[in-house]
Amino acid sequence: MGEVLGLGVTHSPLFPVPAEKMAFMLSKRLADPDIPDSAKDQSKWPDAMRAEWAKDNGAAAGEKHRQEMIVGLRKARQRLDEFKPDFIVMWGDDQYENYREDVIPPFSVLCYEQVTARPWGQGRDGSAATGAGKPNVWGEGPDFEITIKGHREAGKYIVEKLLENEFDIAYSYEPLHHPSLSHAFLNAILYLDYDRKGFPHRVLPMPINCYGREVIGYRGFADNLGHKPPPDPPSPSPRRCFNLGAAVARICRESPWRVALMASSSWSHSFLTKKTWRMVPDIETDTRLYQAMLNGDYDFWRNFTLAQVEDCGGHETLNWFTLMGAMNELNHKCVWSDFLPTYIFNATKVTAIFAPR
C-alpha cells in the first residue's frame, strides 16, 4: 500500500518580480477607463488596502509579502524532502498555455519522461503573464535552465485506473503548445526550490481547466473591464474536482508508490472578481474556505458551487477543491498552514501540509 502526503502551495507570478512591481495588476486596474472613479478613490479603500499601497505603490509591502510566502514554501519543501516521494501528483491550471483552441480538456495527465524549461527565456504570444525576459529575485537570466523529471509509468497507471473507474481523463506523452510546463507547475517547482539547492522530485502534472468560461475568450488572463468576449463553456464543477481528487487518492493509496498530492495555486484572484471591479480578491470567501479546511469540514468544500467559485474569482481554487477531495478520502487533516490575505497583490496565498488524523 502506498503512503500519501498532502500539500498546497502558490504559484503566483508576482512572487519573483521586483518588490516595486508586485502590485502592477492593481496599477492596471487603476488605469482601466472602464472602472468607475469611485472604485479607484483611495479614501474609500479599506484601511488595510491603503496601508499596503502606502506612498510607494506597494513596494515595501511587496517585499514583506514575499518574505511571508517564503516561510510557507520552505516549510512545504522541508516536509516534501522528509517524505521522499516517488513522485508528486500536482494539480494546476492551464491558462491558455499548453491547451488552446484545438482542445481544452477538463482534466488531463501529462505523462512526460522529462522536460527542460527556461523560465526567464520563453514567452507565449497573447497568453497569461510569464517571467520571460523579466528581472527576478534570483537574478537568473534567459539562459537559466531547469530539468524536471516526470514519471510516465505512474501517469499511465493513474490514467488506466481512472478509466477503469469510469472517470474520463485525457493524457499526453509530449507537450502541445507549451515547450515545457505551464506556469502553475513550473512556478511551484521554482518556488519550492527557492534556496536553489536543486529539485530532485519527479512531477506528474495534472492540469485542470480552472478558467472555464474565460480561458479562450480572455486567453487565460482578464483584460480591461470593457473587453467582454463571448463566454466559453464552464470549468468542471467543484464537486467534480473534489471527486477526482478522491479517486486519485484511492489509486495512490492502493499503489506501490509513496506519493505527494499537491495543489498549486493561490485562491481568489482580483482580476477575476467582477463584483470588486477586478481590483481586489474576495478575502471574505477565502477566509470561510480556509476555516473550513482547518476544521476538516470537507463537506463545506464539496458543496461549494461553480457559481460561487466564479463569483469570488476563485477559479484557480479548483486545484485545491481537488486536493480537499483527496484529503477527505484519506482522512487527512491540515497539520500546518499559513494564510496570507492581500488587497493589492492580486490573490490570497495559502500554504498547507496534511497528514493522517
N, C-alpha and C positions, 0 to 999 in steps of 0.2 A: 504494500500500500504506500502511495506517495504522501509526502508531507507537503503542506501548503502554507505559505506566508502571504499575508495581505498588506499592500502598501498603496498609498495615494500621494502624488506629488503634482506640482505645477510644471507647465512648460512655457510659461509666459514669455513672449518675445521681448518684453520690456526689461527682463531681468539683467541681461548682459550689456545694455546700452549705457552710455554716459549718464550720470545722475540728472544732469540738467535737461536731458531729453526724455526722461522716463514718463513724463506727463504729456507727451506730444499728442496723444489721442484726445485729451481734453482740449488742448490748443486747437486741434482741428475742429472740434465741436464749437468752440468759441468763435471760430472764423466762418462757420456754416451760416449762410444768409437765410436759410430756411428755418433756423431755430429762433424762437422769439427772444427779444431782448430781456424779457422778464426772467427767462431761464438763465440768462448769462449774467444777470445782475448779482454781483458778489455779495451785496448787502443782504440778499435773500438766501444765500447758501447756508447750510448747516455750519455751526461753529467749527466742527472737526474738518470740514472741507476747506474752509478759509485758512485754518491753521496749516493744513498740508500744502496748500497753494502758496501761502505766505507772500513775501515780496520777491521771491526768487523763482516764481513759477514752478515750485515743487522740487527744486534741486536738492535742498537739504533733506527734505522728507523722502526723496527718492533714494538717497544713499542709505538712510535709516531703514527704508522698506526692503532694500536689497539685503542688508545685514540680517534683518529678521528672517528673510526667506532662507538665507544660508544655514541658519540654525536647524531648520527642519530638513533641508536637503542633506546635511551632514548626518543627522540622526537616521534618516532613511538609508543612506549609503552604509553606515555602520551596521545597521540591522541586516541589510542585504548581504554584506560581506560575511557576517557571522553565520547567517543561514546557509550560505554557499549553495545557491540553487543550481540545478542542472540547466535551467533556463528561466527566463521571465516572460510570462504572457502579459503584454502591455496593451491596454485599451486606450486608443487615442482617436481624435477626429481627423479625417482627411478634409482639408479646407481648400478644395479645388486645386489639389496638388498632384497626387498620383491618379485620382479619378476625376474625369471631366465629362464633357458632353456625350462621349461614346458609351460610358457606363458609370452608374452610381449605385453600387451595391449597398444595401442596408448594413450588412456585416461582411467582413472577409478576413482571411488569414493569409499573411504574407510568408510563405514557406521558402524564404530565401536562404541560401547557403551562407552568404555574407555580402555586405555592401561596403564600399568605400565612399565616405562623404567628405565634402569640402564645405563646411558650414558657412564660411565667410566668402566663398568664391563662386557660388552657384545661385543664379537668380531665376525667377519664374515670371514670364510676361503676364501682367494683368491679374495676378493672383494675390494671395494673402501676404502680409508683411513677412519679411525674411531678413536674416542677418547679412545677406550678401553685400559685400563692399562697405560694410559699416564698422566703425570702431566698436570694440568690445572690451569687457572688463579684463580679459586675459592678455590683451594686446596681440592677439593672433591675427595673422594676415590671410590673404586669399589662397595661399598655397597650403595652409594648415589642413591636414587630412586626419581622419579617424576611420579605422576599420571596425565594423560592427559584425560580429558573428551571429548567424541565425541558428535555427535548429529545424531543418526540413523534416527529419524523421518525426519529431514531436508534432510539428504542424500537420503533417499528413494523418497522424494518429488522431489528433483532436478533430480534424475535419471529418474523418471516417466515423468516429463515434457520434459526432453531432448529427450527421446524416442518418446514421442508424437509429437515432432517437428522434427522427423527423424534424430536426431543426435545420432548415435550409441555410447553407453557408457557401459563400464564394471563396475561392482560393487562387493564389498565383505563385509561380516559381520565379518570375522575373518582374522588375518594375515596369510600369506602363508609361506614364508621363513624367514622373519624377525620377531623377537619376539615382537616388539613394533612398532615404526615408523622409517622409513629410515631417514638418517641424514638431508635431505632437510627440513623435518618437525620438527624433534626433535631439531636440532640445532637452528632453528629460534625461537622456544619456549624458549630454554635455554638462548639465547642471548637477547630476549625481556624481560626476567626476569633477566637481568644482576645483578641488585641490590638485587636479591633473596628475594623479598617481596611476592612471590607466583604468580602463573599464573592461574587466575580463569576462563579464557575464554575457551569456548568449541571450538574444532577444527574439521573441516571436511576436511581431506586431499584429494586432487585430483591429484594423480601422473600423470605426462606426460612422455612419452618415449623420453626424450630430447637427449639421447645418440645415438639412432638410429643405424647407421652403426657400432658403436663401443661398443655397450652395452654388447654383449655376447663375441665377439672375444677378447676384451680387459677387459672383466669383469668390465666394467664401469670406468676403470682407465688406461690411456695410459702407456705403458711400455717403455723400451729403443726404440730408433728410429728404430733399426733393427728388432723389433718384429712387423711383419706385417701379422696378421691373415686375413683370408677372411672376407670381409665386411658383416655385417648383413643388413637386409632391413632398409630403412631410417626411420627417425622420421616423424611424421606428419609435414606438411609444416607450416611456419609462418602464412600464411593466414588461414589455418585450425584452428590453435591455436587462432588466432585473432577472428575467427567466434565462436569458443567455448566460449571464454570469453564474447562475446556479448550475446550469448544465455543464459549463466548463469546469466549475469547481468539482462536480461529481466525477468528471472524467479524469481530472488531475489527481484527485484523492485515490482513485482506483488504478492509477498508472504506476509504473515502476520508478517515476522521477520525483525529485524534490523540485517544487515549482513555486515561484513568486508570482502572484497575481497582482498587477499594478494598474491603477487608473492614472492617466496623465492628462491633467487639465486644471485650470482654475475654475471657479464657479461662475456666478452670474457676471456677464460682461457688459460694460457700459454701452458699447457701440451696438449691442443687440437689444437693449432695453428701451423700447419705444416710449413707454409711459414716463420715462425720465428725460425725454428728448435726446436719448442716446448720450447723455452726459455723465451719468453715474450708474454704477451697478445697483442691484436690488439687495442691499445688505440685510434688510429685514427677513427676506425669504431665505437667504443664505444662512442666517442665524438660526432659523427654525430647522432647516435641514441638518445643520451642524449639531444642534442639541439632540435631535432625534438619533443621529449617528452615535453620539456619546452615550445616550441612554440605551443603545441597542434596539431602538424602536424601528426595526427594518420594515415593518408594515407601513409606517408613515411614508417611507421611500417607495415601497411597492405600489401604494395607492395614489401617488402623485400622478397628475395627468400631463399629457403633452401640451395642452393649452396653458397649464400653469408654468411649465418649463419655458415655453416661448414668451409668456407674459413677463417673466422675471429676467429674460436674457440669459437663461441658464442652459442654453443649447449644449455647451460642452460638458455640462454636468452629467449628461447621459453616460459618459465614461464612468462616472462614479456610481450611477444607478446600477451599472453592470457589476462593479465591484461590490456594492451593497448586496446584490443578489447572491454573489459568491460567498460573502461573509455570513449571510443568513443561512445558506445551505450548510456551511461548515461549522456553524455555531461559534464563529469567532467574534470577539468584541474588540473595540478600539482600546488599545492599551497606552497609546501615546499620540498626541496630536497638537498642532497649533493652528490658529485661526487668525488670519491677517486681513481684516476688512480695510478697504480704502475707498475714498471718494474720487481720487484723481488719477490713480494708476490702473484704470480700466477694469480690474476684476479682483474679487476676493480670492486670496490664496490660502489653500489648506494643505497641510501635510499630515498623513496619518499612518499609523502602524497597527496591525490587527493580529491577534493571537487567539488560540483556543480559550474558551471560557473555563 
